[in-house]
């Protein structure tokens, strides 16, 4: 009798999880958006100190509005400097809004939040737990990192706010990332996405504030397109880039956990003669994610893909480049969480000159990173292989 009750409870829990995930995802997938082709002037940051200096200077010079969305804001000296700067601008009557992920920014304590609100900063958590989709909403994080200043300057990429992004975490060491500074008409779309996320966090999804559509035409600017995803179409976007490659494909990611379709596309690219470079970190900043990658790496190495491991510190860049035809820099990792759960936003770039610049930074980093061989993979211990098996099983949630 007891065994029957236990079995029924397990069946109900599994059924609830399945319905929770399915229906919750269906509700969010309708919010995905591909913005139009836009003109923009771009600047690439790969160093945290240079990025923060530029970002903080733009915030200091803001006249009307500062709208910021980060996955992580911590409770350290860097984060306190950031919070104090936002408070200073709010005291100057600038419209300051800070949106952070509830799970990612769990270290942003109540004292700092009260300080922000007391200064006049509008603050909100995104992706709060929502009944009845508890399991889905605790897993489907808002992973977007966007800043929009006066609707004229935008930032998007992999950096968050914390001391490790400056290379000050002794465990992780030097931090390598990719973040774009955007000016021009494309900033309209970052503003639109922020306001959609802000309205959603306020449970006011029917009311969206107006974004002034500033048309700025300049033949010297790059052509870009922002693609905002909610765990549905990102795989198709990645497949498009891989399939576009004729000579060279570059993939940089901190977490390499591809789908069968993405693996097949990469292997197919190798068969048609494409040189494939994949750059991943040697260290791990989260349990098991590095182990999960080793379920896919042997087949890629055997096919002739060049897998390099960043060993100076931690590699957190999210970049894909197909020849000099298309380049993607954004917030999405090459893993199943970004593909099927998280809210992400990526910038697709179609300017050959800027793509060449991004590729040069990628290869400069690649040059000093050791190449992974089959013998390296075979040397992994039985415990490493055990963790790999566990990681592969739970890879959609890593």
N, C-alpha and C positions, 0 to 999 in steps of 0.2 A: 504493500500500500504506500509506504513512504517513498520507495523507489519510483512509483508511478507519479506521485506528486512532484518529486524532484525533476523527473523527465518533462512533465507538463510545464513546470516553471521555466526550465531551460528552453523549451520550444517557444514559449511566450516571449522570453527575453530576446531570442534570436529573431523571432518574427517582428518584434518591436524595433529592434535595431535595423532590420531590413526595410521596414516601412518608414522609419525615421530618416534613414539615409536617402531612400528613393524619393520620397515626397519633399523632403527638405531641399534636396538638390534641384528638383524640378521647379521649385518656387524661385530659387536664386538664378537658375540658368537663363531666365527671361531678362535678366539685367545685363547680360553680356552686350558689349558694344564695340563695333569697329568704327572708328572715326574716319572722316574723309582724309584724302591726301592733303598735306599742308606744307607751307614753306616755313622754315625755321633756321635759325643760326644756332649751331651746336658747339659745346665745349665739353671735352671728356676729362673726368677726374678719375684717377686710379689710386691716389694717395689721400688718406684720411685727413691729414693736417691741411693740405691745400684745399680740399673740399670744404672742411669746416670753416676755414678762413674766408672763403668766398661766400659760403652760405650765410655766415654770421654777419658779414659786411652788407649783404643784400638785405637782411632782416633789419639791420641798424638804419639803413637808408629808406626803408619803407615809409610811404606817405599815407596810404589808404587802407590796405588790407594785407594780412599775412595768414595764409591758409596752409596748414601743415598736417600731413598724415604720415605717421611712422608706424612700423610694426613694433619696434622696440624703442622705448625711452627708459633709461635705467635711473638708479638713485646713486650716482657717483659724481665726482667733481665736474666732469664734462657735461653731464645732464643738468646739474645745478646751474652751471653757467648758461646753458641753453634756456632753462626755465626763467632765470633772472632776466635774460635779454627779452624774452616774450613779455614778461611783466612790465619791463621798462617801456616797451612799445605800446602796450595796452594803456599805460598811464598817460601816453601821448595821444590818446583817443584814436589809435589805429585799431581797426577791426581785426583782432587776433583770435584765431580758432586753432585748436590743437585736437586732432583725432588720433587715438592710438588703439591698438588691438588689446583687448581685455586680457588675453593669455600672454601675448608677447611682451606686454609692458606691465607684467605682474609686479615688478620691482619698483614701479613708480608709485610710491607709497601715498597714504592718505594725507600726510602732512604737506607733501609737494603739490598734490592736487588741490588742497584747500588754499595753498599759497597762490596758485594760478588763478583760481576763481576769485579770491579776495582782491587780486590786482585788476580784475576785469577781463581776463582771458576766458574765452568761451571754450570749455573743455568737454570732451565726450569720449566714451569708450565705443568702439565699433564691435559688431558681432557679439552682443551680449547673449547669454543663454536664453533660448526661446522655446517655450512649451508649444506644441508637443515634440519639437525637433531637437531634443536635448543632446542626443549623441551627435547629430549632424552639426549643430551650431557650436559645439565645443571643439569640433575638428576643423570646420571650414573657416579658417582665419582670414582676416583682411591683411594681406601680406604686401599691400601697395605702400610705396614710400614716395610721396609727392610733396613738393612745396611750391606754392604759387604766391609771388609777391606782386601786389598792385596789378594783378592780371597781365603783367608784362614780362615777368621773369619766372621761369619754372625750373624745377629740379626733379629728376626721376632716376632711380637706380637701386643699388644694393646696400648703400650705407644706411645705418640707423644712428641712434644717438647713444654713445657709451664710450668708455675709455678704450675698449679693445679695438675699436675702429681707428684709433690712433696708434695702434701697436703697443699699447701700454699694459696689456694682459700678459704676464710672464709665461703663462701656459701656452698661449696661442702665438705670441710673438708678432712679427711683422704681418700686417693685414693688407691684402691686395683685393681691390674691389673695382667696380665700374659704376660711375654715376654721371649723368648728363646734365648740363646746364642748357636750358632751352630759352631762346627769345624768338619773337615773331608770332605770327598768327596761330601757330600750333599750341601756344600756351592756352588758347581758348578751350581746347579739349581737356587739358589737365584741370582747368578750373571747373569745367562741366562735371568731370568725374569726381572731383573732390566734393562738389555740392550734392551730387547724387548720394555719395557715401555719407555725407554729413546728415542729409535728410533722413536716410535710412537709420542712422544711429539715433535720431530723434523720434523715430516712429512716425515720421511725417513724409512718407514716400510719395504722396500725391502732389505735394507742393515743392517745386524746385525754383530756386531763385534764378533770375534772369542773368545770363552771361552775355556781355557785350561782344558781338562777333566782330573782332577787329581784323579787317583785311589788310595785311601788310605784304605787298608784292615787291620782291627784290630778287632779281635774277642771280645774285651772288649767294643766296641762301640755299640750304639743302631741302630736298623733298623727303618728308617723313610721314609716318602714319602711326597713331597710337591705337593699340588694340587692348581693350579691357576684357578680361575673362573671369568666369566664375566656375571653373572646373569642368568646362564642356569643350570649347573649341580650341584650346591651346595646343592640343596634340596635332590638330590639323595645321595650325600655323607653323609648328616645328617641322612637320613633314614637308610642308611647302618649301621651307628653306633648304632642307636636306636634298630634296628632289631638284632644286634649282642649281645645285653645285655641279659644275662641269669639270673643274680642275682641282679645286681645293675646298675643303670643309673644315672649319675651326669651331670647336665646341669648348667653352670654358664654363665650369659649373662646380659649386662646392659639393653637390649631392648628385651623383650619377645613378639614377634608378629608372631606366627607360621602360617603355611598354614594348610588347612584342612587335608592334607596327613600327616603332621608332628604331628598334634594333634591326629589323628587316630592311628598313630604308637606308640605314648606315652601311650595312653589309652590301646592299645593292649598289650603293655609291662606290664602294671599293671595287666591286666587280666591273664597273664601267670606267675604272681607272682614276677615280678621284682620290687624291691624297687626303687622308683624314687625320687631323690632330685633335686630341682630346686632353684637356688640362684639368686635373682634379687635385685637391689637397692631399698631402701625405698625412697630415694630422686631422683629427676629427673634433668638431665642437659640439657634437651631439652623439649620444650612444647609438651604436649599430649602423648609422647611415653609411659610414665608410665601408663597413663589412658587407652591406647589401650590394655595393657596386661590384664586388668580386664575383658575383654570380653571372655578370655580363662581360667582364673584361677579358677572360680567356678567349672567347670566340672572336672578339674584336682584334686582339693581338695576333691570333692565328691568321686572321684575314688581312693582316698588314697594317692595321690602324696603329698610329703612333700615340701611345698613352703616356703622358708626362705627369709626374707628381711634384707639386709645388712644396718644397721642403723648408723654405726660409721662415715660414710662419703659417698663416692660414689664408687659403685662396677662397674668396667669397664672390668672385665676379660671375655675372650671368651674361654670357655673350655667345652669339652664334654668327658665323660669317660664311657665306657661300660666294667664293671667288671675290670679285668686287662688284657683285650684282645686288646683294642684299645683306644687311647686317641687322641683328637684333640685340639691343641693350635694354634691359628692363629689370623687373623684380622677380621674374619667374625662374625657379630652378629647373634643372633637367631631371625632375623626379615626379613620382606619382602624386605626391601631395599638391604640388603646384599644378599638375595636369588636371587633377580630378576633384580637388577640394578647395584650395585657397582662392581668394580674390586677388588677381594680379593685374599689372598693367605693363606692357612692353612697347618700346619704341622701335618701329621698323624703319630703317634708313636706306635710302636708294641713291645716295650720292657717292659716286666712285672715289672721289678725292677723300671724303671723310672716312669712307669704309677702309681705304688704304691706310689711313692714319690709325684707325682702330686695330687693323690687322698687324701693323708694325708694333704697337704696344703689346699685342698678344704674343707675337713671335719673340720679342725682346724678353718677355717673361718666360716663354717656353725654352729659350736657348739654354738657360742655366738650370733647368729642372730635369732630373734624371728620368730616363726612359724606362718604363715598366716592361719587363720581359716575362716570358712563360716560366723561366726558372725562378724568378722572383715570386710568381704566383704559387708555384709548386712548393716553395720553401715555407709557406704559411703553416702555422702549427695546427694541431687538431682542434685546439680551443678557438683559434681564428675561424676555422671551418665550421665549428659548431655555431659560433655567433653569426656567421654568414647565413647558415640555414635558418636560424631564428629571424634574422633581419629580412631575408627574402620572403618569409611567410607573412610578416607584418608590414612589408614595404609600403603598402598603400597609406599607412598611417604614420610613417616615419617623418 
